[in-house]
Amino acid sequence: MVSTSPPRTRIGKIVGASLIGTTIEWYDFFLYGSAAALVFNKLFFPTQDALTGTLLSFLTYAVGFAARPLGGLVFGHYGDRLGRKRLLVISLLMMGGATFLIGLLPTYATLGTGAAVLLTLLRLIQGFALGGEWGGAVLLVSEHGEPRNRGFWASWPQAGAPGGNLIATGVLALLTAVQPEDAFLSWGWRIPFLLSGVLVLIGLWIRLTVTESPVFQEALAKQEKTPSMPILDVLRYHWRDVLLAIGARLVENISYYVITAFILVYAVEAAGLSKQTALNAVLIASAIHFVTIPLWGALSDRVGRRPVYLFGAAAMGLWAFAFFPLIDTKSFFLVTLAVTVGLIFHGAMYGPQAAFFSEMFATRMRYSGVSIGYQLASIVAGALAPIIAVALLGAYDSGLPVSIYVAVAAVLTLLAVYLSKETRDRDLTAIEATSTPGQPSVIHAVKEA
C-alpha cells in the first residue's frame, strides 16, 4: 500500500502552497466585498440613494456566491476524476484574471449600466473559481497529512480566508488613509485589484511545485473504472452528509460576512464612525483570526470536531447580541473587541471544518462532496447575509434584528452538527462507498470492513 503519511517537510510544503494559494483567492474575493461596501455603490450605482446603492452593490456581490456551487460541481467532477492539483491551478488563474480585469473596468460615468453588467460578469467568474478552490485546497492538505494531526494541518488553508481578508482590508485601509476621497474614488480603488495579477503569478509558481494527493493516487490505482459522474455517487451515498454540511455552515458563513462586510455599512451609516475606523478594526481582528484558526483545528484533533464546532456555533449565537451595542459605543477599542471576539468564535467552527467535511466523504467522490456541501450553503448563507442585514437595518434602523438573524442561524447549525457523527478517527484511504444509500457512515463502514 502506498504510504499516506509523508515526511513533515513535505506536509509543510503542501500546507504552505495551499495557504498561499487560498490567501490569494480569498484576497480577490473579499476585496470585492469591501469595495462593494465602500465604493462600488458610488461608481457603478450612482443614481440611487446611499443605502439603496449599497444594496444594489451587495446584490452584485451575492452573484459571486450564486456561481460557487456551479464551480464546485464542475471542479469537483474533474477533481475526482483527474486529481486535485491541476484543478487548483486553473481556479487560481480564473480568479486572478477576473480580479485584474475588475481593476480595468470603466465605471457608470463612462459606460452607463454596461459597467454594472461587466462587473457582474467578472464577479460570476470569481465565484465560479472560488467554488472549485476550497475543496481542492483542503483535500490536498487533508490527504497528505497524518491522521492524528489532520485537523491542525487542514485548518491552514482555512486561515487563507482571514489572510486574504487581512491583505484586502489592509490595502484598502492604507489607500483610504493616504489618499483624498476624490482620488480614491477616481483611481485609487483600482490598485488592489490590479495587484492581484502579481499575487497570482507568485501563487501559480508555488502550486506548480507540489505533488498530487497520495490518497487520490492510491484510490486511482486501485479502482478499475473511474466514476463517470462522481456527483451522482455523492447524491446516492452522501446526500445526508451534504445536508448536514450545509446546516453546519449556516451561522459560520452568515456571521463571517456580517462581521467583516456588513460592519463597514453599519459602522458608517448607523453608528457614524469613519470608514478608516471600521477598516482598522477588521484589520486587527483578521490578524488574530488568522492565528487562532489553526489552534481550533489542533484542538479538534484532541477532543473531536463536533465539540469544538458546537462551542463556536453557540458562542456566536450569543455574541451576536453584544456585537452591535459594542459598535454603537463608537469606541475604537470596543469596536475592535466586537469584531475580534466574533471572529475568534467563528474560528472555532472554521478551524475544524476542513477536516470535518473531508472526513464525511469517500475518496473518489470527496472533492464533489465537500464542494457541493460547502458551496450550496454559500447561496443561502453568505450570499444573502449582507443583503438581509442591510435590508433589516433599513427597515428597523437597529442592529438587533440582525443579531436575531444570526442567532436563528446558530440554532440551525447547532442542530445540524448535533445530528452529525464524529469523524475524527475516520480513514481517508477509504475508496468505495459500501454502506446503504443515504447512510452518513460510508467511510466508517469501509474502515471497519
DOFI-138095 format. One record per residue (C-alpha): residue number from 1; y, x, z. Coordinates in pm, 1 decimal, always signed. Layout:
! DOFI-138095
- nr_yy_xx_zz
- NUM_Y_X_Z
...
END
This chain:
! DOFI-138095
- nr_yy_xx_zz
- 1_+0.0_+0.0_+0.0
- 2_+348.5_+126.8_-79.5
- 3_+546.8_+208.1_+232.4
- 4_+838.8_-22.6_+301.2
- 5_+986.8_+196.8_+575.6
- 6_+1192.8_+468.4_+407.4
- 7_+1343.7_+762.4_+599.2
- 8_+1663.8_+698.0_+792.6
- 9_+1873.2_+893.9_+542.0
- 10_+1755.1_+664.7_+267.7
- 11_+1831.3_+344.6_+450.1
- 12_+2170.8_+488.7_+540.2
- 13_+2247.1_+541.7_+174.0
- 14_+2128.0_+190.9_+85.9
- 15_+2341.4_+40.3_+362.4
- 16_+2644.7_+241.1_+252.6
- 17_+2607.5_+134.5_-109.4
- 18_+2563.7_-232.2_-15.1
- 19_+2853.1_-224.8_+231.3
- 20_+3095.2_-64.7_-13.2
- 21_+2993.2_-298.9_-292.4
- 22_+3021.2_-615.6_-83.7
- 23_+3351.0_-496.8_+63.9
- 24_+3496.9_-461.8_-285.1
- 25_+3367.2_-801.4_-395.8
- 26_+3493.2_-975.0_-81.8
- 27_+3826.8_-795.4_-121.6
- 28_+3859.7_-956.4_-462.9
- 29_+3753.6_-1298.9_-337.0
- 30_+3965.5_-1302.9_-20.1
- 31_+4267.7_-1159.1_-194.5
- 32_+4281.2_-1479.1_-395.5
- 33_+4265.6_-1687.9_-76.2
- 34_+4554.8_-1503.5_+84.7
- 35_+4758.5_-1520.6_-235.8
- 36_+4681.9_-1893.0_-263.7
- 37_+4835.8_-1945.8_+78.9
- 38_+5135.9_-1718.6_+25.5
- 39_+5247.4_-1703.3_-339.6
- 40_+5037.1_-1900.0_-588.9
- 41_+5195.6_-2229.4_-484.5
- 42_+5534.7_-2089.7_-590.9
- 43_+5419.3_-1904.3_-902.2
- 44_+5172.8_-2150.0_-1055.9
- 45_+5269.1_-2488.0_-899.2
- 46_+5648.1_-2461.0_-850.1
- 47_+5729.0_-2823.5_-938.1
- 48_+5563.1_-2957.8_-623.1
- 49_+5695.6_-2962.7_-266.0
- 50_+5579.6_-2670.0_-48.5
- 51_+5280.9_-2837.1_+119.5
- 52_+5160.8_-3011.7_-199.1
- 53_+5193.8_-2688.6_-394.8
- 54_+4985.6_-2513.0_-131.6
- 55_+4724.0_-2788.3_-150.4
- 56_+4703.2_-2752.8_-530.4
- 57_+4680.8_-2377.7_-489.3
- 58_+4389.0_-2418.3_-249.8
- 59_+4220.3_-2650.6_-499.8
- 60_+4201.4_-2362.6_-748.7
- 61_+4078.9_-2152.5_-457.1
- 62_+3799.8_-2406.3_-397.7
- 63_+3688.1_-2384.8_-760.4
- 64_+3550.5_-2039.4_-684.4
- 65_+3322.8_-2190.0_-421.6
- 66_+3201.6_-2455.7_-664.8
- 67_+3087.3_-2181.0_-902.9
- 68_+2899.6_-1987.3_-635.7
- 69_+2579.2_-2198.9_-632.9
- 70_+2556.7_-2164.6_-1011.6
- 71_+2595.1_-1790.1_-973.9
- 72_+2331.7_-1795.7_-701.7
- 73_+2091.9_-1983.9_-930.8
- 74_+2137.0_-1751.1_-1226.8
- 75_+2143.2_-1423.7_-1033.7
- 76_+1863.7_-1539.8_-804.1
- 77_+1644.3_-1631.6_-1101.5
- 78_+1680.5_-1293.1_-1268.7
- 79_+1687.1_-1104.5_-939.1
- 80_+1343.3_-1241.8_-851.0
- 81_+1213.5_-1155.4_-1197.6
- 82_+1386.0_-824.2_-1275.8
- 83_+1488.2_-679.7_-939.7
- 84_+1786.4_-668.3_-705.4
- 85_+1973.3_-356.8_-818.3
- 86_+2070.2_-433.4_-1177.7
- 87_+2197.6_-780.9_-1086.9
- 88_+2424.1_-628.0_-822.3
- 89_+2580.8_-401.2_-1084.1
- 90_+2650.9_-699.3_-1310.5
- 91_+2806.8_-904.7_-1028.3
- 92_+3038.7_-616.9_-935.7
- 93_+3162.9_-577.4_-1294.2
- 94_+3223.7_-951.5_-1332.8
- 95_+3412.7_-984.1_-1005.8
- 96_+3628.0_-677.3_-1060.6
- 97_+3712.4_-770.1_-1417.9
- 98_+3822.7_-1122.7_-1322.8
- 99_+4036.1_-997.3_-1034.2
- 100_+4204.0_-733.0_-1250.8
- 101_+4290.7_-996.2_-1512.5
- 102_+4447.2_-1222.3_-1247.8
- 103_+4688.9_-937.3_-1184.5
- 104_+4793.8_-954.4_-1551.8
- 105_+4832.5_-1334.3_-1573.5
- 106_+5157.7_-1493.7_-1688.3
- 107_+5295.4_-1743.5_-1436.5
- 108_+5417.3_-2103.0_-1473.2
- 109_+5764.7_-1979.6_-1571.5
- 110_+5615.0_-1810.2_-1879.6
- 111_+5315.4_-2022.1_-1980.4
- 112_+5361.0_-2354.1_-1801.1
- 113_+5044.0_-2536.8_-1698.7
- 114_+4839.3_-2299.6_-1913.5
- 115_+4891.2_-2034.2_-1646.5
- 116_+4717.7_-2251.2_-1385.9
- 117_+4429.9_-2316.2_-1630.9
- 118_+4375.4_-1942.3_-1684.9
- 119_+4399.2_-1881.1_-1311.5
- 120_+4131.8_-2144.4_-1250.6
- 121_+3903.6_-1997.6_-1517.5
- 122_+3921.2_-1649.6_-1364.1
- 123_+3858.7_-1799.0_-1021.2
- 124_+3542.4_-1959.3_-1162.0
- 125_+3422.3_-1617.6_-1277.9
- 126_+3495.7_-1474.4_-932.5
- 127_+3290.7_-1745.5_-766.8
- 128_+3003.7_-1708.1_-1013.0
- 129_+2987.3_-1333.0_-947.7
- 130_+3005.0_-1367.6_-570.0
- 131_+2730.1_-1629.2_-584.4
- 132_+2494.4_-1359.9_-709.3
- 133_+2631.8_-1074.6_-499.2
- 134_+2548.3_-1185.7_-148.4
- 135_+2175.8_-1246.8_-194.1
- 136_+2113.6_-920.7_-376.0
- 137_+2312.4_-708.7_-131.5
- 138_+2146.5_-837.4_+185.5
- 139_+1799.7_-828.7_+29.2
- 140_+1836.4_-471.8_-91.6
- 141_+1902.3_-366.6_+268.9
- 142_+1655.4_-608.0_+432.9
- 143_+1373.2_-497.6_+204.4
- 144_+1444.4_-126.4_+254.8
- 145_+1486.0_-122.8_+631.5
- 146_+1232.6_-102.7_+912.1
- 147_+1136.8_-444.6_+1056.1
- 148_+1233.0_-358.6_+1413.2
- 149_+1593.9_-285.6_+1308.0
- 150_+1624.3_-534.4_+1024.1
- 151_+1890.0_-746.5_+1190.7
- 152_+2111.4_-443.3_+1250.6
- 153_+2079.0_-290.7_+903.5
- 154_+2105.4_-622.7_+718.8
- 155_+2422.6_-710.4_+908.3
- 156_+2615.7_-423.9_+747.7
- 157_+2657.7_-596.6_+409.2
- 158_+2785.7_-890.1_+615.1
- 159_+3051.2_-658.2_+755.0
- 160_+3173.2_-626.2_+397.0
- 161_+3335.2_-970.0_+437.5
- 162_+3580.1_-867.9_+711.9
- 163_+3604.6_-526.6_+546.8
- 164_+3721.0_-685.7_+223.5
- 165_+3948.5_-925.4_+408.5
- 166_+4088.3_-633.3_+607.9
- 167_+4181.6_-443.7_+292.2
- 168_+4316.3_-752.2_+112.7
- 169_+4524.2_-865.2_+409.3
- 170_+4637.2_-509.8_+479.3
- 171_+4761.6_-455.1_+125.6
- 172_+4945.2_-788.4_+126.7
- 173_+5091.2_-720.5_+471.6
- 174_+5215.5_-380.0_+357.6
- 175_+5373.5_-519.5_+43.1
- 176_+5546.3_-807.3_+223.8
- 177_+5677.8_-558.9_+481.1
- 178_+5829.3_-311.5_+234.0
- 179_+5935.7_-547.2_-44.8
- 180_+6206.8_-811.7_-53.6
- 181_+6077.4_-1165.2_-108.2
- 182_+6207.6_-1178.6_-466.4
- 183_+6040.4_-852.6_-564.6
- 184_+5709.7_-955.9_-409.6
- 185_+5711.1_-1288.8_-594.7
- 186_+5820.7_-1123.8_-917.3
- 187_+5569.8_-838.4_-945.5
- 188_+5456.8_-707.9_-605.6
- 189_+5178.6_-964.9_-566.5
- 190_+5010.0_-821.1_-878.9
- 191_+4947.0_-478.2_-726.9
- 192_+4648.9_-576.0_-503.6
- 193_+4477.2_-748.3_-797.0
- 194_+4523.7_-452.8_-1031.3
- 195_+4395.6_-220.7_-758.6
- 196_+4057.9_-390.7_-795.2
- 197_+3998.4_-200.7_-1118.7
- 198_+3992.4_+130.6_-931.9
- 199_+3776.6_-4.5_-648.9
- 200_+3517.8_-142.5_-891.4
- 201_+3473.0_+196.0_-1059.2
- 202_+3403.3_+351.5_-718.4
- 203_+3158.9_+76.2_-620.9
- 204_+2981.7_+92.4_-956.7
- 205_+2925.6_+467.3_-927.5
- 206_+2775.6_+424.8_-580.0
- 207_+2549.4_+131.8_-669.6
- 208_+2400.6_+308.3_-967.7
- 209_+2266.9_+582.6_-737.4
- 210_+2045.4_+359.8_-517.1
- 211_+1681.3_+271.3_-574.0
- 212_+1525.2_-69.9_-625.5
- 213_+1381.6_-259.2_-327.7
- 214_+1033.8_-120.1_-241.9
- 215_+921.3_-462.0_-115.5
- 216_+1011.8_-616.3_-451.4
- 217_+840.8_-333.7_-641.6
- 218_+524.3_-380.8_-435.9
- 219_+526.3_-754.5_-499.0
- 220_+583.7_-698.2_-869.8
- 221_+290.1_-455.1_-889.3
- 222_+50.4_-686.5_-704.5
- 223_+139.0_-1010.1_-879.9
- 224_-33.1_-1051.4_-1215.6
- 225_+209.4_-1307.0_-1350.8
- 226_+586.2_-1304.8_-1299.8
- 227_+709.3_-1651.1_-1191.7
- 228_+893.4_-1813.3_-1482.5
- 229_+1117.0_-2027.5_-1258.8
- 230_+1141.7_-1891.8_-902.4
- 231_+1382.2_-2171.0_-808.8
- 232_+1105.9_-2428.1_-863.9
- 233_+887.1_-2241.2_-615.5
- 234_+1175.7_-2244.9_-368.3
- 235_+1212.2_-2620.7_-404.4
- 236_+837.0_-2666.4_-371.7
- 237_+765.2_-2446.0_-72.1
- 238_+1102.2_-2385.4_+93.7
- 239_+1313.0_-2699.1_+48.2
- 240_+1328.1_-2748.9_+424.7
- 241_+1439.4_-2388.9_+476.7
- 242_+1714.8_-2437.0_+218.8
- 243_+1844.2_-2743.3_+404.2
- 244_+1831.5_-2562.8_+739.0
- 245_+2017.2_-2264.0_+592.1
- 246_+2288.8_-2496.6_+461.9
- 247_+2320.3_-2656.8_+804.9
- 248_+2328.0_-2319.1_+976.4
- 249_+2619.0_-2212.7_+758.0
- 250_+2844.4_-2514.1_+816.0
- 251_+3053.0_-2407.4_+1113.6
- 252_+3017.7_-2038.8_+1028.1
- 253_+3172.9_-2095.5_+685.5
- 254_+3426.5_-2361.7_+784.0
- 255_+3556.5_-2174.4_+1085.4
- 256_+3598.1_-1849.4_+893.8
- 257_+3829.1_-1998.7_+632.8
- 258_+4023.0_-2196.9_+891.2
- 259_+4076.8_-1878.9_+1093.1
- 260_+4158.7_-1642.9_+806.7
- 261_+4307.4_-1858.8_+528.9
- 262_+4442.3_-2182.3_+678.7
- 263_+4612.0_-1990.0_+959.0
- 264_+4853.2_-1847.4_+700.5
- 265_+4963.7_-2204.6_+629.2
- 266_+4960.4_-2334.6_+985.3
- 267_+5138.9_-2036.7_+1137.7
- 268_+5423.3_-2051.3_+885.7
- 269_+5459.9_-2424.2_+815.1
- 270_+5373.3_-2574.5_+1156.1
- 271_+5430.5_-2301.3_+1416.1
- 272_+5734.2_-2148.9_+1247.7
- 273_+5601.1_-1791.6_+1252.2
- 274_+5668.4_-1535.1_+981.5
- 275_+5410.1_-1451.0_+716.1
- 276_+5410.8_-1095.4_+845.6
- 277_+5311.0_-1207.7_+1196.0
- 278_+5019.5_-1414.6_+1068.7
- 279_+4900.7_-1139.1_+834.5
- 280_+4916.3_-876.2_+1109.3
- 281_+4713.4_-1096.1_+1344.6
- 282_+4443.3_-1146.3_+1081.2
- 283_+4453.1_-773.4_+1005.9
- 284_+4385.4_-670.9_+1366.4
- 285_+4120.0_-938.7_+1416.4
- 286_+3939.7_-843.9_+1094.6
- 287_+3911.5_-482.2_+1210.8
- 288_+3744.6_-595.4_+1534.7
- 289_+3528.2_-841.7_+1341.5
- 290_+3407.0_-558.7_+1118.0
- 291_+3290.4_-357.8_+1419.8
- 292_+3124.0_-641.2_+1611.2
- 293_+2913.2_-792.4_+1330.1
- 294_+2650.6_-511.1_+1338.3
- 295_+2640.2_-536.1_+1718.2
- 296_+2542.0_-901.7_+1694.2
- 297_+2283.5_-808.3_+1430.0
- 298_+2137.8_-544.5_+1663.8
- 299_+2126.0_-796.3_+1949.4
- 300_+1927.4_-1034.1_+1728.4
- 301_+1665.3_-759.4_+1689.1
- 302_+1616.1_-767.4_+2065.2
- 303_+1641.4_-1134.6_+2159.7
- 304_+1584.0_-1310.7_+1827.4
- 305_+1800.5_-1458.5_+1552.1
- 306_+1820.2_-1812.9_+1690.3
- 307_+1959.9_-1740.9_+2040.9
- 308_+2243.5_-1527.4_+1904.2
- 309_+2321.9_-1776.9_+1629.6
- 310_+2317.5_-2073.0_+1870.3
- 311_+2557.7_-1894.9_+2103.7
- 312_+2800.9_-1826.7_+1819.9
- 313_+2797.5_-2187.4_+1698.5
- 314_+2850.2_-2334.4_+2045.8
- 315_+3126.5_-2088.2_+2131.7
- 316_+3305.0_-2155.1_+1803.5
- 317_+3298.1_-2530.2_+1858.2
- 318_+3466.3_-2485.6_+2196.7
- 319_+3712.7_-2216.6_+2087.9
- 320_+3844.7_-2441.4_+1810.3
- 321_+4034.1_-2639.2_+2076.4
- 322_+4206.8_-2326.9_+2210.3
- 323_+4285.1_-2180.1_+1869.2
- 324_+4588.3_-2386.2_+1762.6
- 325_+4753.4_-2416.0_+2106.6
- 326_+4750.0_-2035.6_+2124.9
- 327_+4917.3_-2012.1_+1784.4
- 328_+5176.1_-2270.4_+1893.1
- 329_+5291.9_-2033.3_+2168.1
- 330_+5442.0_-1811.6_+1892.0
- 331_+5340.7_-1509.6_+2097.0
- 332_+5206.2_-1236.2_+1871.1
- 333_+4961.8_-1127.7_+2141.6
- 334_+4823.6_-1480.5_+2187.7
- 335_+4810.2_-1549.9_+1813.9
- 336_+4613.6_-1228.8_+1767.4
- 337_+4389.2_-1325.9_+2059.0
- 338_+4319.5_-1664.6_+1899.5
- 339_+4213.3_-1508.7_+1570.6
- 340_+4021.3_-1219.3_+1726.5
- 341_+3810.3_-1424.5_+1967.1
- 342_+3741.1_-1676.2_+1690.3
- 343_+3613.6_-1401.5_+1460.7
- 344_+3404.2_-1245.8_+1737.6
- 345_+3227.5_-1579.4_+1785.4
- 346_+3195.6_-1608.9_+1408.3
- 347_+3026.9_-1267.8_+1403.5
- 348_+2757.6_-1395.3_+1640.0
- 349_+2648.7_-1622.5_+1353.5
- 350_+2730.7_-1396.6_+1063.1
- 351_+2564.7_-1083.5_+1206.1
- 352_+2206.0_-1219.1_+1233.2
- 353_+2246.4_-1443.8_+929.5
- 354_+2137.7_-1195.4_+659.9
- 355_+1806.9_-1111.1_+828.3
- 356_+1758.0_-1472.0_+943.9
- 357_+1786.3_-1616.0_+593.5
- 358_+1592.7_-1330.6_+427.6
- 359_+1300.1_-1386.7_+661.8
- 360_+1275.5_-1753.1_+564.0
- 361_+1153.4_-1691.8_+208.7
- 362_+859.4_-1522.9_+32.7
- 363_+933.6_-1208.2_-168.1
- 364_+913.2_-1333.8_-527.8
- 365_+1140.4_-1629.8_-456.5
- 366_+1358.9_-1470.2_-186.5
- 367_+1665.5_-1392.0_-399.8
- 368_+1671.1_-1750.7_-529.9
- 369_+1606.0_-1898.3_-186.1
- 370_+1871.5_-1713.0_+11.3
- 371_+2127.9_-1750.9_-266.8
- 372_+2085.8_-2126.2_-301.3
- 373_+2080.1_-2191.9_+73.6
- 374_+2383.6_-1972.0_+131.5
- 375_+2590.0_-2077.5_-168.5
- 376_+2531.5_-2454.3_-160.3
- 377_+2684.6_-2455.1_+185.3
- 378_+2994.1_-2292.5_+38.4
- 379_+3078.4_-2610.0_-154.2
- 380_+3072.7_-2848.8_+141.6
- 381_+3198.9_-2592.8_+393.1
- 382_+3418.9_-2301.7_+284.4
- 383_+3548.3_-2459.6_-36.1
- 384_+3674.5_-2771.3_+136.3
- 385_+3777.9_-2620.6_+469.9
- 386_+4133.6_-2509.6_+375.5
- 387_+4187.9_-2828.4_+171.6
- 388_+4073.1_-3057.8_+452.7
- 389_+4268.7_-2856.6_+708.0
- 390_+4591.0_-2874.3_+501.8
- 391_+4539.4_-3248.8_+445.9
- 392_+4482.8_-3307.2_+819.1
- 393_+4792.4_-3106.1_+903.4
- 394_+4997.4_-3306.3_+655.4
- 395_+4866.3_-3638.3_+788.2
- 396_+4885.8_-3572.8_+1163.2
- 397_+5127.8_-3278.0_+1193.6
- 398_+4893.4_-3125.0_+1450.9
- 399_+4611.2_-2873.0_+1472.1
- 400_+4397.4_-3098.2_+1694.0
- 401_+4231.3_-3289.2_+1405.4
- 402_+4136.9_-2954.0_+1251.9
- 403_+3982.3_-2848.4_+1583.4
- 404_+3775.3_-3167.7_+1588.5
- 405_+3668.0_-3098.7_+1230.0
- 406_+3541.3_-2751.6_+1330.3
- 407_+3369.5_-2888.7_+1642.9
- 408_+3178.0_-3152.3_+1443.3
- 409_+3058.7_-2878.7_+1207.2
- 410_+2946.7_-2677.9_+1511.4
- 411_+2730.3_-2966.0_+1633.5
- 412_+2561.1_-2991.2_+1292.4
- 413_+2497.2_-2616.2_+1286.4
- 414_+2351.8_-2621.7_+1636.9
- 415_+2110.8_-2894.1_+1526.6
- 416_+2003.1_-2702.9_+1214.1
- 417_+1942.1_-2375.0_+1398.6
- 418_+1759.7_-2556.4_+1679.6
- 419_+1523.4_-2709.4_+1421.6
- 420_+1462.7_-2372.3_+1257.7
- 421_+1182.1_-2138.5_+1362.2
- 422_+1240.8_-1790.5_+1498.2
- 423_+1196.4_-1540.6_+1213.2
- 424_+1247.7_-1201.4_+1379.7
- 425_+878.2_-1098.5_+1360.2
- 426_+808.3_-1220.9_+1008.2
- 427_+667.9_-984.1_+746.3
- 428_+886.3_-937.3_+438.4
- 429_+595.7_-795.4_+238.8
- 430_+453.3_-1147.3_+202.1
- 431_+420.7_-1219.2_-168.6
- 432_+266.1_-1561.5_-214.0
- 433_+355.4_-1891.3_-53.3
- 434_+18.6_-2010.2_+75.5
- 435_+109.1_-2292.4_+308.6
- 436_+154.5_-2651.9_+200.5
- 437_+472.7_-2753.1_+18.8
- 438_+761.0_-2843.1_+246.7
- 439_+647.8_-2629.0_+538.2
- 440_+903.2_-2375.0_+662.9
- 441_+638.5_-2128.6_+788.4
- 442_+528.0_-1997.3_+447.7
- 443_+585.8_-1629.1_+522.7
- 444_+438.2_-1656.1_+870.4
- 445_+124.5_-1816.2_+725.4
- 446_+85.4_-1528.0_+480.2
- 447_+125.6_-1272.6_+757.7
- 448_-144.9_-1431.0_+973.5
- 449_-390.4_-1483.1_+688.4
END
